[in-house]
Amino acid sequence: MEYRRLGRTDIAVSAICLGTMTWGRQNSEADGHAQMDYALERGVNFWDTAEMYPVPPAEERFGNTERIIGTWFASRKKRDKVILATKIIGPDGRFKTIRGGNNKFDRRNLLAAIDDSLERLKTDYIDLYQLHWPERSVNAFGRLMYQHHPEESFTPFEEVLGVFAEAVKAGKIRHVGLSNESAWGAMSWLKAADQGAGPRMVSIQNCYHLMNRMFEIGLAEVAIREQCGLLAFSPLAMGTLSGKYLNGARPEGARMTLFPNFPRYMAPRAQEATAAYVALARKHGLDPAQMALAWITGRDFTTATIVGATNLDQLKSNIDSAEIKLSPELVKEIEELHRIYTIPVP
Ligand SMILES: NC(=O)c1ccc[n+]([C@@H]2O[C@H](COP(=O)([O-])OP(=O)(O)OC[C@H]3O[C@@H](n4cnc5c(N)ncnc54)[C@H](OP(=O)(O)O)[C@@H]3O)[C@@H](O)[C@H]2O)c1
């Protein structure tokens, strides 16, 4: 396993990060525990979760994935072997009972969310504490073009960083990171930190895969120049890039079969693009999912590719992808397809 520096910290994280968001819904506690055992054995020391998980989110299941990680820490006693990332939800109409439904990044919410996560995770500290999505409207979760909403207000970045500074001082979190953030947002957070408001963001966790390369437009340069690398989520476009849904197939128990509420992944243009990438992988003798993952891990702005799996065979294959280096010819052919299918799944 290759390890990379997390932002400007002295922490080395595995280039493959273990995603957890199916545990507690598609996967049981025992499945989650088996995945953590296996991942750690393979050198995957970087794990990503969120207070909101499992997905699809529901208030009655809120925090259950963190609880599964917590029981693993309690039974395995290996907290020190793991670099653990979690996240606080941002404003969202779906979570009316969580901390009274005000999901702003104000002091009360931030401190309460950190304490609640620590309790569920049965740990004293979180290595990377991330803002799951901004308080502002951004291009994420299917939105392609920026629309300005002058009426929107958000907690000043300096104020949020001040609270994070307190939490770092208290030993509850070690570092902070962004998620679903824009180039303007990332640079504003970094500027505020550089001016002394609080800790510097060390990573940007955004959606990134062969059919959604929005990160490259503004954020790739930020990631490299500011040493605030990408943690790529949904690297298989929710599993679709494996090719298993092509030609109308709906494998039993698979995410898109169970939760058919992601039409953009199944749209005709997305299916065409998927078929083209799958054919390209096969032409080069590669497994399509492994090609999709290896391509992300190989990008110069990527710190880690966050893989998700619902069974150990998938997890093994996804971790194995870290050993695959794509040839320059194959990368060139990926670029040619990208010119045809630029952002089929925003
Ligand atoms: N910050 C955010 O807003 C955000 C959003 C989403 C995810 N995340 C993070 O990123 C992680 C990964 O996201 P994701 O689950 O959407 O990633 P993904 O790689 O796009 O999809 C993973 C899913 O694809 C299927 N799959 C995985 N490996 C496969 C393989 N080798 N062959 C065939 N199918 C395979 C599995 O589902 P089935 O078996 O059901 O098909 C698996 O759950 C999450 O766990 C979470 O930690 C963060």
The ligand as a MOL file (V3000), in Angstrom:
LIG
                    3D

  0  0  0     0  0            999 V3000
M  V30 BEGIN CTAB
M  V30 COUNTS 48 52 0 0 0
M  V30 BEGIN ATOM
M  V30 1 N -18.6630 13.5790 1.3150 0
M  V30 2 C -19.7270 13.1150 0.7070 0
M  V30 3 O -20.6880 13.8360 0.4480 0
M  V30 4 C -19.7530 11.6610 0.3140 0
M  V30 5 C -20.7440 11.2060 -0.5830 0
M  V30 6 C -20.7150 9.8600 -0.9420 0
M  V30 7 C -19.7430 9.0160 -0.4270 0
M  V30 8 N -18.8090 9.4810 0.4690 0 CHG=1
M  V30 9 C -17.7520 8.5840 1.0230 0
M  V30 10 O -17.1480 7.8610 -0.0160 0
M  V30 11 C -17.3060 6.4590 0.1920 0
M  V30 12 C -17.4500 5.7680 -1.1400 0
M  V30 13 O -18.5890 6.2740 -1.8370 0
M  V30 14 P -19.4810 5.3090 -2.7100 0
M  V30 15 O -19.9050 4.1560 -1.8900 0
M  V30 16 O -20.5170 6.1220 -3.4030 0 CHG=-1
M  V30 17 O -18.3650 4.7930 -3.7650 0
M  V30 18 P -18.4840 4.0420 -5.1540 0
M  V30 19 O -17.1800 3.3550 -5.3510 0
M  V30 20 O -18.9030 4.9640 -6.2220 0
M  V30 21 O -19.6520 2.9650 -4.9440 0
M  V30 22 C -19.4640 1.9060 -4.0550 0
M  V30 23 C -20.5140 0.8470 -4.3050 0
M  V30 24 O -20.3210 0.2500 -5.5780 0
M  V30 25 C -20.4570 -1.1640 -5.5080 0
M  V30 26 N -19.1140 -1.7160 -5.7410 0
M  V30 27 C -17.9770 -1.4370 -5.0640 0
M  V30 28 N -16.9360 -2.1040 -5.5630 0
M  V30 29 C -17.3940 -2.8020 -6.6050 0
M  V30 30 C -16.7670 -3.6680 -7.5270 0
M  V30 31 N -15.4630 -3.9060 -7.4620 0
M  V30 32 N -17.5500 -4.2310 -8.4860 0
M  V30 33 C -18.8750 -3.9710 -8.5570 0
M  V30 34 N -19.5260 -3.1570 -7.6980 0
M  V30 35 C -18.7800 -2.5710 -6.7370 0
M  V30 36 C -20.9610 -1.4410 -4.0940 0
M  V30 37 O -22.3780 -1.3120 -4.0420 0
M  V30 38 P -23.3970 -2.4800 -4.4630 0
M  V30 39 O -22.8050 -3.7770 -4.0270 0
M  V30 40 O -24.6460 -2.0960 -3.7680 0
M  V30 41 O -23.5120 -2.3990 -5.9480 0
M  V30 42 C -20.4080 -0.2870 -3.2960 0
M  V30 43 O -21.1180 -0.0080 -2.1190 0
M  V30 44 C -18.5020 6.3480 1.1450 0
M  V30 45 O -18.5260 5.1690 1.9060 0
M  V30 46 C -18.2740 7.5530 2.0210 0
M  V30 47 O -17.2900 7.2660 2.9940 0
M  V30 48 C -18.8170 10.7920 0.8180 0
M  V30 END ATOM
M  V30 BEGIN BOND
M  V30 1 1 1 2
M  V30 2 2 2 3
M  V30 3 1 2 4
M  V30 4 1 4 5
M  V30 5 2 4 48
M  V30 6 2 5 6
M  V30 7 1 6 7
M  V30 8 2 7 8
M  V30 9 1 8 9
M  V30 10 1 8 48
M  V30 11 1 9 10
M  V30 12 1 9 46
M  V30 13 1 10 11
M  V30 14 1 11 12
M  V30 15 1 11 44
M  V30 16 1 12 13
M  V30 17 1 13 14
M  V30 18 2 14 15
M  V30 19 1 14 16
M  V30 20 1 14 17
M  V30 21 1 17 18
M  V30 22 2 18 19
M  V30 23 1 18 20
M  V30 24 1 18 21
M  V30 25 1 21 22
M  V30 26 1 22 23
M  V30 27 1 23 24
M  V30 28 1 23 42
M  V30 29 1 24 25
M  V30 30 1 25 26
M  V30 31 1 25 36
M  V30 32 1 26 27
M  V30 33 1 26 35
M  V30 34 2 27 28
M  V30 35 1 28 29
M  V30 36 1 29 30
M  V30 37 2 29 35
M  V30 38 1 30 31
M  V30 39 2 30 32
M  V30 40 1 32 33
M  V30 41 2 33 34
M  V30 42 1 34 35
M  V30 43 1 36 37
M  V30 44 1 36 42
M  V30 45 1 37 38
M  V30 46 2 38 39
M  V30 47 1 38 40
M  V30 48 1 38 41
M  V30 49 1 42 43
M  V30 50 1 44 45
M  V30 51 1 44 46
M  V30 52 1 46 47
M  V30 END BOND
M  V30 END CTAB
M  END
